[in-house]
């Protein structure tokens, strides 16, 4: 069952986050600090955004006025991760949760290390369209 995360879920979310960052390659670029993740999750759960959890899945997004048009409420996915079979249900739940918070759009990110082309096809099939690509340089 997918539901809104609570503060009691943070230890499980932190562990899932570690697995996700290892597989996505983020740990190689920015490291993984459980205390930073705990602070992020606390803020999301206490109202700065959306944080969802399922048996083996989690998703989160920020909801904010778009910087180019404050009348457009944007949602930006922070993570969408499933180690089980709830991935599509989780994405649907995330879409509904951001709509309930007044979002007019949801931006999803594909991670190059985790089947980026396949994820792109999934997003396209669900009505998303490619808008930009992100690049990172680590100093």
Protein Blocks (a to p, Z undefined) as FASTA:
>chain_A
ZZdddfklmmmmmmmmmmmmmmnommmmnopafklmmmmmmmmmnopaccdddfkbccdd
dddddfklmkbccdddfbdcdfblmlmmmmmmmmmmmmmnopabdcddddfklomllmmm
mmmmnopacfbdcddddZZ
